[in-house]
Amino acid sequence: MEQVKLFKGVEMELRALEDEINAWLKESGARVISVTGNIAPQSSTGGSFTTSDILVIITYEMPT
């Protein structure tokens, strides 16, 4: 049965998000069906930009 796992991070901490996803993949033994992602750009505030949110969606199956 297909399942979904969501990961949320911020643009300035991409490496931490990658590490979290890779650790989960290794520990779970999940078989990945698809990976999609989205970045939600933030609007500027007073001339500076805030960090954008990143969402990664992994569709997977657990081995039987």
C-alpha positions in Angstrom: 0.0 0.0 0.0 1.3 3.4 -0.9 1.9 5.9 1.9 3.0 9.5 2.1 5.7 11.2 4.2 6.0 15.0 4.4 9.2 16.9 5.3 9.2 20.6 5.9 12.2 22.9 6.1 13.4 26.3 5.3 15.6 27.6 2.5 18.5 28.5 4.7 18.7 25.0 6.2 18.6 22.8 3.0 21.5 20.6 4.2 19.6 19.8 7.4 16.5 18.9 5.5 18.5 16.6 3.1 20.1 14.9 6.1 16.7 14.4 7.8 15.2 12.8 4.6 18.3 10.6 4.0 18.3 9.4 7.6 14.6 8.5 7.4 15.1 6.7 4.1 18.0 4.7 5.5 16.2 3.8 8.8 12.8 3.0 7.3 13.9 0.9 4.4 11.1 2.4 2.4 10.9 1.9 -1.3 10.4 5.3 -2.9 7.8 5.7 -5.6 8.1 9.4 -6.1 9.5 12.6 -4.7 8.0 16.0 -5.2 8.7 19.3 -3.7 7.7 22.9 -3.5 9.2 26.1 -2.3 6.9 28.8 -1.0 8.7 32.2 -1.6 8.1 34.7 1.1 7.4 38.3 0.5 10.0 41.0 1.5 9.6 42.9 4.7 11.2 46.3 4.8 13.6 45.6 2.1 14.8 42.2 3.3 13.6 38.8 2.3 12.5 36.2 4.8 13.5 32.5 4.5 11.2 30.5 2.1 9.5 27.3 3.3 10.3 24.1 1.5 8.0 21.1 1.4 9.1 17.6 0.2 6.6 14.9 -0.3 7.7 11.3 -0.6 5.3 8.6 -1.8 6.6 5.2 -0.7 5.9 1.6 0.1 7.3 -0.5 3.0 8.9 -3.7 2.0 6.9 -6.8 2.8 
